[in-house]
Amino acid sequence: MCPDEERQATPTGHPPAPAREGRASAGAWLPCLLSALLLGACTSLPPRQPEATAAPGRVQVRGAQGSLTPEARRETLRGVAAEGARERFVHQLRTLTRSGDADLYRGNRTRLLVDGPATFGAMKAAIASARERVLLQSYIFEDSGVAAEVAELLLQRAAEGVAVAVIYDAVGSITTPIEFFQHLTDGGVRVCEFNPVNPVRRPGHWGITHRDHRKLMVVDQSVAFTGGINISRVYGSGSGSWRRRAPASEPGAALDDGWRDTQIELRGPVVPAIARVFEDTWREQGCPGEPPTSTRPAAAPEPGDRVVKVLASDPRDEGNRIYSALLAAIDASQSQVRLTMAYFAPGADFVQALCDAAQRGVAVELVLPGRSDSTLALHAGRSYYTQLLQAGVQIHEMDQAVMHAKTAVIDGVFSTVGSSNLDWLSFVANNELNVIVLGEAFGSEMNALFERDRAASRPITLDAWERRGPGSRLMEGVGRLLERWL
């Protein structure tokens, strides 16, 4: 029986390569890799569906007071269209309904947070302001550097009567001493380990390859965060500071600090929806007691005008909502596709969608890592470069820091920030969380951030790429062979 055939036994997940996201020794990953080999042989991604064959779904919009009336819904969508690029927005919205019902939340305020210092500054400020609860979910939770600072702040708030709950992934945090989490528990923080490696730690909740790769935090009902940033020391400084610390010629120079990543802060009616992602995980994992609740409404029920969709994926679902929505948006793209991605090995269909878009005149641009904590994942992505470059896709590699962001902006009106990489296991194995923000106003912010990253990266040209050496070609072949397990 393949491991994705039963919901409880399937838990299939994301076993990183030994150094992936800076974690653990090779020996610690042996059980994960063995299970991943079985997983890779038994799973597949859904095939691309021609747009004309997909039945349109419905659009439902919620605000601070619940579901909107049809007229209020139309008024909200007209407001987004009025930001600009109306035809592209309508086209992408229709496409979104074809990959599933478009359940949207209006009235939100969003803020892009670039790199660790900005993200942790905002998160710590939010924790300090908490009155009822703090919910924190992270693939990696370390015990040093900025991560230790977050832990101490959580302990302080728990001592002051705030309900604090933490979910961490057992494999992602495998090198963090168990005493660290016990210290949190002793201090009043409610801690839950996602799918413990040891099956007797929480019987009935074990699946060595089913990992929780989500990164989210919710404070009261007022603010939520998600994106690519773990609670990790590698975010102690901004990516721009790395160049001053070590020359690019040093192989591991960018691996320990100053990673380039993106988080999004959200305020408004979407916050309870993100909280429910945490609450559902807590209950499904059999964590002790009910997750902390909050009855305190936000000071401003609809503090902004952003329209947001929440996409939470689970390997036990029938299909991956993040993969389907992003692939459909690329297939429907009319002017521009811009992806910034930490781990890029998305499979043949996804690469072909990028090539098809470029060949029909869409400007397709990728910012990808030039160095990585997973060498094989890096080369697996590079194995597609010739095909992409020949189709007209523009590729840039960032060398100055480890690129760990997971973002996309399509046609300037469809933007996504989250935890999901463009790799096989993110699509078919991990629990992941992305948000889609619709409209040209936020799309302009995303485009500006992309252009900043592109300027800090070097272009890969077809002529130069075809002159690469046999060693690189060999590594690309190996990476492609192992693509499903990276």
N, C-alpha and C positions, 0 to 999 in steps of 0.2 A: 504493500500500500504506500503510495506517495504521501509525503507528510502534509500535503495541503488538502487531503480528502476528508478529514474530520476536523470539526471546529476546535475541540479541546485538545486532540493529539497533535493537530497541525501546528500549533504555534510555530510559524516559520519566521525567520528574522534576519537580522543584519549582523553576521559575524565578520567584523572588520579584519583586514590583514593585520599581522602582528603589530605594526606601528601605527595603524589607522587612528587618526585623531589623537596620536601621542600616547597610546595605551598599551601597557602590559608587555609581557614577554611572549615569544612564540609558543612556549609550552602551555601557557594559559589558554591559547586559542585552539588547541588540538581538538577538544570535543566539539567546538563550534565548527571547525573546518570539516570534520568528518560528517557532521549533520548537514553542513552546507553542500557537500558534494552530492548527497542524496536529494537535497532540495533543488539544486540546479538541474538535476536530471528529470525532475518531475513537474516543474513549473514552467509556465509560459506567459508571455504578455498577451493581452487581447489584441487581435489584429486591427489594423486601421480600417475605419468604416468610411466609405464615401459619404460626403455630407448629404447628398440627396436621399440616401437610404435611411438616415437617422430621423426618427420621428421627433418633432419638437416637443419639449416639455412645457411646464408652466413657470411663470415668474411670480414668486410670492415675496413681498417686501414687509418687513417688520420694523416697527419703531419702538420708542420707549413705552408705548401703551399697547403693544402687541401688533397683530396683523393689520395692515392698512386696508382701507376700502379700495375698490377698483379705481376710483377717481384719484384718491391720494397716491396710489401706486403709480398711476400714469403721470401724475404731477411730479413725483420724485424722479422718475426716469427721464422726463422731459428736462428736468433741472440738470441731470448729469449730461444729457446730450447737448445742452446749451453751453457747457464748458468748452466745446469745440470738437471737431472731427465727428460730427453727428452721425454721418453715414457709417463710419468705421465702428462707432460705438454700437449702433443698432445691429450691425452685422455680427459683431463679437457677442453681443447679448443673445442674439438668436442662436448663435453657435453654442454658447454656454448651456442653453436649455436642451440642445440636442445631446449633450454629454451627461444630462441629468437635470432634474428640476433646479431652477435658479432660486434658491432660498437666500434672500439678501437682507441685510440690515442697513437701514439708513440712519443719518443723523450722527455719524461718528467723526471724531477728530483723530487724525493719524500723524505720527512723527517718525521719520526715518532716523535710526540711530546707527552711526557708522563706527565700527570697531568697539573694542572692549571698554575703554575709558568712558565714552559717552553712554554706552549701554548700561554698564554697572553703576555709573553715577545716577542715571534715571531710575534704575531698579532699586537701588538703595534708598533713594529719596522716597519712592513709592512705599517701600517697606516701612520706613520711618513714619509715614503718614497713616499707616493702617490703623483702623479702629476695631474691626471685627475679625478679619481673616487674611491670611496670606497662603496662597496655593502655589507651590513651586514643583515643576516637573522637568527633569533634565536627564539626558543620556549619560553625561559625565558630571559628577559632583566630586571635586577634589578637596583636599584638606590643607592647602597652602596658598599663599599669595592672595589674590583678590577673592578666591573662593572661600578662604578662611574668614575674610572680612564679612562676606555675605552670611556665613554661618553664625558668626558672633552677633550680627545684627538680628538674625532670626531668633537666636536665643534671648536676646534682650527683649524683643517684642513679645515672645512667649511668656517671659517672666512678668511682663506688664499686663497680661491677660488677653492678648491677641491670640486667636486660634491659628496655629501655624502647622501646615501639613506639607510633606515633601515626598515625592516619588522619584527614586533614582533607579537607573538600569543596572542590574547585577553585573553584566559583562562590561558595559561602558565604564563603570566605576570599580572595576575589579581590583585595581591597584590602590584604591583608597582604603585605609585600614578600617576594619569593622568597628574599632573603638571610636572612630570619628563619628559614625552614625549613632553609636550607643551614647556618646556624649550629647548629641542633639536630643535623643530620646529622653535621657535623664534630665535635660533642661526643659522639658515640656513640649518639644516639637514632636509631632506625630510623623513617624517615618515609615515608609513602605518600600520594600525592595521589589522591583519588577522582575518576575520570573527568576527567582533565585537559582544560581548554578547548582546548589545542593538541593535535591528534590525533597529532602525531609525538612527543610527550613519552613516551608509553607505548603503542606501537602495539597495536591490538586491544582497548584499553580506553578507549573514547570514546563518549560519549552526552551531548550538550550539555544535554538536558532531564532526564536521569536523575541526580538529586542524592541525596546521602546526608545526610539530615536527622537522623540518630540522634545522641544524646548519651549516651555511656556511658564509664565507667572501671572497670577491674577491677585489683585489687592482689592478687598471689599467687593463692591460692584462697580468700581469707578475706573480702573485701569488694568490693561492686560498687555503682555509682551509676548512676542514669538519671533522666531527667526532661526539663525544657525548657531547662535552663541551658547556654548555649554558653560557650566560653572567651573571654569578652568583657569589655571595660571597663565595659559598662553595668551590671554587677553589683558595682561597687566599693562600693556602700553599699546599705543596706536600703531597701525601698520606703517605709517609714514616715518616712524622713528627707527625702523629696522635698518634702513640704509646707513644711518649714522653709527650703528653698533658693529656691523660686520660686513666684510666684502662679499659680494655675490659668489665669489669663487669658493667660499667655504661651504662644503656640502650640507652641513646641518645648521647653517647660520640662522635660518628663518624658522626653525622648527620649535623653538622653546618659548617664544614671546612675539608680540606684535603681529598676530594673525589678522588678516583682512576679512572682516565679516560684517553682516548686516542684520539688524534687528528692527522690528517695528513696534512702536508703542501705540495702543489704541484706547480711546475713551468713547463711551457711548453705549448704545443698545447692544453692540456686538460683544461687549465684555461678558455678560452672563452666558452667552453661547460658548465662548472659549472656556469659561469656568466649567461648563457641563462636560467638556472633553476631559478635564481633570477628574471630575466627579465620577464619570462613567468608568474611567480607568481604575480609580480607587475601588469601586464596587466590583468590577470584573476581576480584579486581582485578589479579592478577598482580604483587602487591607482592614485592619481592626477598626470597628465602629463605622459610623457614617462620616463622610467628608464634611469639613466645616462649612457652614452656610453663612450667608450674609443677607440681611433684610434691609440694610441701609441703602437707599437709592443714591445714585450719583447726584452731585450738587446741581449739575446741568444735565437733565435727562437726554437731550440731544445736542451735545456741545459743538457739533460740526456738521458738515454736509457730505462727508464721504459715504459711499455705498460699498459695503464689504460683504464678501461671502467667505464662510469658514469651510475648509476642506480637511477633514480628519480621515486618514486612511488606516486600515487595519488589514493584515494579510488574510484574515479569515473572512473578509467581505467578498462578495461575488466578483467585484472588479475594483481596480484602484482608481478612485475619483480624481486624485491629483494627476496621475498619468493621463487619464482620459481627457480631462479638461485642458491640460496643456497641449497635448497632441492635437486636439480638435482646434484650439486657438491658432496653432501654427499652420495647420492645414487650411484654415480660413483666412490667414493673414493676407493683407492687401498692400501694405507699404513697408513694414519694418518688423523684424524679430531681433531682440537683443537678450542674450542669456549670459549671466555671470554664474559660474558653477564650480563648486569645489571638486567633485568627483564626477567625471563625464565618461560614461561607458553605457549609453542608453539603449543599445541594441539596434538592429538593422532598420526596423520600421521608423524609429524616431529619427535616425540619421537621414533616412530617405525623405522624411517629411521636411527636414531642413533643406536638403538639396532641391526638392521639388519647389519649395518656396523661393529659393534663390533663382532657380531657372525660369520662374514665371515673373521675375523682376522685383521681388521683395528684397530689401536690403537686410541680409541676415548676418549678424555679427555675434561673435562669441568672445568672452574674456574667460580664459581658463588658466589653471595653475601652470607655472613654469617650474615649480618645485613643489613637492608634496610629501606628506608623511606616509604615503602609500605609493611606492614606486611602480608596482604593477598596475594599480588603477590609473596612474598617470600615463603609462605606456598603452594601456588598453584604449584610452581615449585618443591617444595619438595615432593609433592604428586606423582611425577613420579620417585622418587629416587629408590624405590624398583625395579621397572621394569628395569630401566637403570642399576643398580648395578648387578642385576641377569644376565643381558645380557653381562656384562663385561666392561661396560662404567666406566671410572675412574672419580670420582667427587671430587673436592676440593672446600671448602668454604673459602672466605676471611673475616676475622673478624676484621682486624686491621684498616679498613676504609670502607666507602661505595663504593662498586664496581659498577661503572657506565659506564664502557667501553662497546662497542658493536663491537667486532672484531671476525674474524675467519681466520684460515689458514688451508687449506686442501691439502693433498699430498705435502705440501711444495711449491706448485706452484700457488695455487689459494688463494689469500688473500683479505680480505675485511675489510674496516674500514668505519663506518658511524654512522647514528643516529638511525637506526632501531633496536629495541629490538627483542628478540625472544618471543613475546607475541601476543595474538590474535589481539588486536587492532592496533598494529604496522603493522600487515600484511593486515588487512581489512579496516582500518579506516584512519590512519594518512597520511599526506604528509611526506615522509621520503626521505633521500638521503644517498646513500652509493657509494663508489668507490671500484672497483675490480682492484687489481694490479696483473698482471701475471708474473710468473717467479720465479726461485729458489733464486735469489739474494735478492729480497724483502722478499720472504718467509722465508729466514734465519733470517732476522731482526725480523719478526713477531714471529718466533719460539723462538728466544732469549727472547723477551718480555714476551711471554707466560710462559716460564720457570721461569722467574723472578717472575711473579705473582703466579705461582704454588708454588714456594719456600716460598712465603709469606702467603700461605694459608694452611689449615689443610685438610688432606684426610678424606673422608667419606667412611668407610668400611661397607660392607653389615652386618657383625656381629653386629657392634656397632649400625647401623641404625635400625636393627630389635629390639633392646632393648629400643628404644625411648618410651616415656611415652604416656599415653592416651590423654593428653592435646595436644601434638603435632599432634597426629593422627587426633584428632577432627578438629584442625585448618587446616590440610591438606585437609580434606574432604570439609570443607567450602570453602577453596581456590579453589579446583577443581570445585565446583559447580558454583563459580563466575568467573571462568577463563576467560570467554569471555568479561567481563566488567572491567578487572583490567588493 
